Amino acid sequence: MTRILDPARRCLHVREWPPIDQVLWNDMFAERALEDESRSRAAAWRSTTVQTNREGYGRWICHLSRSGADLTAAPADRVTPAQVRKYLAELKEQNIAVQTRSNRVAQLMSVMLAFAPCQDWSWLKRRFLHLEALANESRRQSPLPLLSGDLLDKALGALRKFQRVEPEHGLAEAVVYRNYLMVAMATLVALRRHNFATLSIDQHIRRIGKEWLIEIPANESKTPRPITMPIPPLLHSHIQYYLDQVRPTLLKGRKTDRLWITTRHTPMTDHSVYIAMTNFTREIFGAAINPHRFRHTGATSVAIAAPEKIEAARAFLGHGDRATTEDHYILGQSLAASRRQASSIARLRRTLPGATKPVKTAASRRPSPR
C-alpha cells in the first residue's frame, strides 16, 4: 500500500516556494568569480549540503504556509524568535526527535546566513546549540532497544522466506522485500545515509570474483576520502534476487541505475530512505531506527561482543586514524572489519518482542556468582 505523506510534514521543493525565496536560492548558485564579493557562502556547499539545506528550508516554508505567515515578506523577516518557537512546537507535536529538530534549525540557520549574511543570527545559533545539547544528552541516556543481531536475524529470515515461497511480487510485496533488504544492508554495511540512499548499480557496486565491493569516490564522501568496503557474502543472494525479481516490479518499466526505488517507481532520496526505514522498523521491531542509528548500533554491538576489538568498530564506521595509511591497507582493514562485524552481529542478540526465549550472549553465559 502506498503511504500517504502528511501534508504538514512535507519538505516543499524550490518550485513550491514563494517567488522571492526562489530568486534568492537560485541566485546563491549563480556562476561568479572567486574574487567576486557578492559570491554567496552557499557556493562552497557540497552537493549533499545543498540537498539537506534545500529540504530543511522547504520544511520551514511548509510550516509558514500552513501557519498563515506573510509569504510576501523578506525571508529573513519571517525568521523571528516567535515564529521559530511555533515551528519547533509543531515539530515536537509531530513526535519529531530532538536531533531532527536540531537539524531543522541548523538547516534554517545555514540558509539564513546565505540569504542575509549581515543580519545577527546569534539568537538562532543559541537555539540550535541548546537543541543539540539536548540531543546529545538523549543519545547518552537512551539504551539500544535492539542489537544488530536482532535486526539481522529478522531481516534475513524474512528475505529467505520471500525467496522460498516465491510469491508473485506485487508492488506491496516488493516494497516489503526492499525494506527488509535495506535493514540487512544498513546493519552490515556502515554507509552514511546519503551514500546509502544514492547507491548506483553502475557506479558504486563492483564485483571482483566472488567479492562484491561498494566503491564511492572522494567527491561523494563526507570525509572526503574514497570509500571502499565489501558487501558481506550472506547478502549476495538477497541482493541478486532483489535485482532480478523485485527491483523490476518497483521500477515498472522505468530506467535508472540507482539501487533503491520508491513506490512511485523513482530513485529514493535521503529523505525517502529515512522515512521508509524509520516507519518500517517502528512497525516490525517496535522502535523507529533511522539510518544513522544503524551505524551506531553496529559499532556498539561490536563493542559489547568484543570490547577489545573497538578498532574493528572504528574501521567498520570508516573513521580514519592515520593520514599516511596506505590505500591497500585501508581496504584490508575494511574487509577484515566487515567479516568480524558480521560474525559479532550473528552471535549477539537481545530478545525480540514475541520471542519465546532470549538468545544468550557471551556475557549471559558466564556462571553467576554463588
C-alpha positions in Angstrom: 0.0 0.0 0.0 1.4 3.4 -0.9 1.9 5.5 2.2 0.3 9.0 2.0 2.6 11.7 3.4 1.2 14.0 6.0 1.0 17.5 4.2 2.2 19.1 7.4 5.5 17.1 7.2 6.3 18.0 3.6 9.7 19.4 2.5 8.5 21.7 -0.3 10.5 21.8 -3.4 12.1 25.1 -4.5 9.4 25.4 -7.2 6.8 25.5 -4.5 8.5 28.3 -2.5 7.4 31.9 -2.6 9.0 33.7 -5.7 11.3 35.8 -3.6 12.8 32.7 -1.9 13.2 31.0 -5.2 15.1 34.0 -6.6 17.4 34.2 -3.6 18.0 30.5 -3.6 18.8 30.3 -7.3 21.0 33.4 -7.1 23.2 31.8 -4.5 24.4 29.2 -7.0 24.8 31.6 -10.0 28.3 31.4 -11.5 30.6 34.1 -10.1 34.4 34.6 -10.0 36.1 33.6 -6.8 37.1 37.2 -6.0 33.6 38.5 -6.5 32.5 39.9 -3.1 28.8 39.1 -3.9 29.6 35.4 -4.1 27.5 33.5 -1.6 28.9 31.3 1.0 26.5 28.6 -0.4 28.8 28.4 -3.4 31.1 26.3 -1.2 28.4 23.9 -0.1 28.9 20.2 -1.1 26.1 18.7 -3.1 24.8 16.8 -0.1 24.7 20.0 1.9 22.7 21.7 -0.8 20.2 18.9 -0.8 19.9 18.8 3.0 19.5 22.6 3.3 17.0 22.7 0.5 14.9 20.0 2.2 15.2 21.7 5.6 14.2 25.1 4.2 11.4 23.5 2.3 10.1 22.1 5.6 10.3 25.7 7.1 8.3 27.1 4.1 5.7 24.3 4.6 5.3 25.4 8.2 5.0 29.1 7.3 2.4 28.4 4.6 0.3 26.3 6.9 0.6 28.8 9.8 -0.7 31.8 7.8 2.6 33.7 7.8 3.1 36.5 5.3 5.0 34.9 2.5 5.4 38.1 0.6 7.7 39.5 3.4 11.5 39.2 3.0 12.6 35.6 4.0 14.9 37.0 6.8 12.0 39.0 8.3 9.9 35.8 8.7 12.6 34.1 10.8 11.7 35.6 14.2 12.1 34.0 17.7 8.3 33.7 18.0 7.9 32.0 14.6 10.8 29.6 15.3 9.2 28.7 18.6 6.0 27.9 16.8 7.9 25.8 14.2 9.7 23.8 16.9 6.5 23.3 18.8 4.9 21.9 15.6 7.8 19.5 15.1 7.6 18.3 18.7 3.8 17.8 18.4 4.5 15.6 15.4 6.8 13.4 17.6 9.9 14.6 15.6 13.1 13.5 17.5 15.1 16.3 19.2 18.1 15.6 16.9 15.9 16.1 13.9 14.5 19.3 15.4 18.1 20.4 16.0 19.0 19.6 12.4 16.0 21.6 11.1 17.2 24.7 13.0 20.7 24.2 11.7 19.4 24.0 8.1 17.3 27.1 8.5 20.3 28.9 10.0 22.5 27.9 7.1 20.1 29.3 4.6 19.6 32.5 6.5 23.4 33.0 6.8 23.5 32.7 3.0 20.3 34.8 2.3 21.1 37.6 4.9 24.7 37.3 6.0 24.8 40.7 7.6 21.9 40.1 9.9 22.5 38.9 13.5 21.6 35.3 13.8 23.3 34.7 17.1 19.9 34.0 18.8 19.2 31.3 16.2 22.6 29.7 16.8 21.9 29.7 20.6 18.6 27.9 19.9 20.5 25.3 17.8 23.2 24.7 20.4 20.5 24.2 23.1 18.7 21.6 21.0 22.0 19.9 20.0 22.9 19.6 23.7 19.5 18.0 24.4 20.0 15.6 21.5 23.5 14.6 22.8 22.1 14.0 26.3 19.2 12.0 24.9 21.7 9.7 23.0 23.7 9.1 26.1 20.7 8.2 28.2 18.6 6.1 25.7 19.6 2.4 25.7 19.7 0.5 22.5 16.3 -1.2 22.1 17.9 -3.9 19.9 21.3 -5.1 18.9 22.4 -5.7 15.3 21.9 -9.4 15.6 18.2 -8.9 16.3 17.8 -6.7 13.2 19.8 -9.1 11.0 18.0 -12.2 12.2 14.6 -10.8 11.5 15.6 -9.3 8.1 17.4 -12.4 6.7 14.7 -14.7 7.9 12.1 -12.6 6.0 14.3 -12.4 2.9 14.8 -16.1 2.8 11.1 -16.7 3.2 10.3 -14.5 0.3 12.7 -16.4 -1.9 11.5 -19.8 -0.7 7.8 -19.1 -1.2 8.4 -17.2 -4.4 5.2 -15.2 -4.5 4.1 -13.3 -7.5 5.5 -9.9 -6.5 3.0 -7.1 -6.5 4.1 -3.6 -5.5 3.3 -4.1 -1.8 5.4 -7.3 -1.6 8.2 -5.7 -3.5 8.3 -2.8 -1.0 8.4 -5.1 1.9 11.3 -7.0 0.4 13.2 -3.8 -0.4 12.7 -2.6 3.2 14.0 -5.8 4.7 17.0 -5.7 2.4 17.7 -2.1 3.4 17.6 -3.2 7.1 20.0 -6.1 6.4 22.4 -3.9 4.3 22.3 -1.0 6.8 23.1 -3.4 9.6 26.2 -4.8 7.9 27.3 -2.0 5.6 28.1 1.1 7.6 27.4 3.8 5.0 26.2 7.3 5.8 22.6 8.0 4.8 23.3 9.9 1.6 25.7 7.4 0.3 23.4 4.5 1.2 20.4 6.2 -0.4 22.1 7.1 -3.6 23.9 3.8 -4.3 24.2 3.2 -8.0 24.4 -0.2 -9.5 26.6 1.0 -12.3 28.9 3.4 -10.4 29.2 2.2 -6.8 28.7 -1.6 -6.8 31.5 -3.7 -8.3 32.1 -7.4 -8.4 35.6 -8.9 -8.3 35.5 -12.7 -8.5 33.3 -13.7 -5.5 33.7 -10.4 -3.8 31.1 -7.6 -4.1 32.5 -4.2 -3.3 31.0 -0.8 -2.7 33.2 2.0 -4.1 32.3 5.6 -3.6 34.6 8.4 -4.9 36.0 11.1 -2.6 33.8 13.8 -4.0 30.7 11.9 -2.8 32.1 11.1 0.6 31.7 13.2 3.7 35.3 12.8 4.9 36.1 13.5 1.9 38.0 10.3 1.1 37.1 7.5 -1.3 35.1 4.7 0.4 35.8 1.0 -0.5 34.0 -1.6 1.6 32.8 -5.1 1.0 29.3 -6.4 0.9 29.3 -9.4 3.2 28.7 -12.7 1.3 25.5 -13.6 3.2 23.8 -10.6 1.4 24.9 -11.5 -2.1 22.0 -13.9 -3.0 19.4 -11.5 -1.4 20.8 -8.5 -3.4 20.8 -10.6 -6.6 17.2 -11.7 -6.0 16.2 -8.1 -5.4 18.0 -7.0 -8.7 16.4 -9.8 -10.7 12.9 -10.2 -9.3 12.0 -7.3 -7.0 13.5 -4.1 -8.4 11.9 -4.5 -11.8 8.5 -4.5 -10.1 9.4 -1.3 -8.3 10.6 0.3 -11.5 7.6 -0.7 -13.6 9.4 -0.2 -16.8 11.3 2.9 -15.9 15.1 3.2 -16.2 17.6 4.3 -13.5 20.9 2.9 -12.2 20.0 3.6 -8.6 19.7 0.6 -6.3 16.8 1.8 -4.1 13.4 2.5 -5.8 10.3 4.2 -4.4 6.7 3.1 -4.6 6.4 5.8 -7.3 9.0 4.0 -9.5 11.6 6.7 -9.0 15.0 6.7 -7.2 14.8 7.1 -3.5 16.3 10.2 -1.9 18.0 10.7 1.5 14.6 11.8 2.9 12.6 8.9 1.5 15.1 6.4 2.8 14.9 8.0 6.2 11.1 7.9 6.2 10.9 4.4 4.8 13.3 2.9 7.3 12.0 4.6 10.4 8.4 3.7 9.6 9.3 0.2 8.7 11.4 -0.5 11.8 8.8 1.0 14.0 6.3 -1.4 12.6 8.5 -4.5 12.6 10.7 -4.0 15.7 8.5 -1.7 17.8 11.2 1.0 17.7 11.9 3.5 15.0 15.6 3.1 13.9 16.8 5.8 11.5 19.7 5.1 9.0 22.3 6.9 11.2 21.3 4.8 14.2 22.2 1.6 12.3 25.8 2.8 12.3 25.9 3.3 16.0 24.0 0.1 16.7 26.6 -1.8 14.6 29.6 -0.2 16.4 28.0 -0.7 19.8 27.3 -4.4 19.1 30.9 -4.9 18.2 32.0 -3.2 21.4 29.6 -5.3 23.5 30.5 -8.6 21.9 34.3 -7.9 22.0 35.4 -4.7 23.7 39.0 -5.4 22.9 38.1 -5.1 19.2 36.9 -1.5 19.3 39.3 -0.8 16.4 37.0 -3.1 14.3 34.1 -0.7 15.1 36.2 2.2 14.0 37.1 0.6 10.7 33.5 -0.6 10.2 32.3 3.0 10.5 35.0 4.3 8.1 36.6 6.6 10.7 40.2 7.3 9.7 43.1 7.1 12.2 46.3 7.8 10.3 46.6 10.1 7.3 49.6 8.1 6.0 47.8 4.8 5.9 48.2 3.1 2.5 45.1 2.6 0.4 45.5 -1.2 0.2 45.9 -1.4 4.0 42.7 0.6 4.4 40.8 -1.9 2.2 42.3 -4.8 4.1 41.1 -3.3 7.3 37.7 -2.7 5.9 37.4 -6.3 4.6 38.5 -7.7 8.0 36.3 -5.4 10.0 33.3 -6.3 7.9 33.8 -10.0 8.5 34.4 -9.5 12.2 31.3 -7.3 12.3 29.1 -9.9 10.6 30.4 -12.6 13.0 29.8 -10.5 16.1 26.3 -9.5 14.9 25.3 -13.1 14.2 26.2 -14.1 17.8 24.8 -11.1 19.7 21.1 -10.5 20.2 18.6 -9.3 22.6 15.1 -10.7 23.0 12.7 -9.6 20.2 9.1 -8.8 21.1 7.1 -12.0 20.9 10.2 -14.3 21.1 9.7 -17.4 23.2 13.0 -17.1 24.9 16.1 -14.8 24.8 19.1 -15.7 22.8 22.1 -15.9 25.1 25.1 -13.7 24.6 28.7 -14.5 25.6 28.2 -12.3 28.7 24.9 -14.0 29.7 26.6 -17.5 29.6 29.1 -16.6 32.3 28.4 -18.5 35.5 26.6 -16.4 38.1 28.4 -15.8 41.4 27.4 -18.1 44.2 
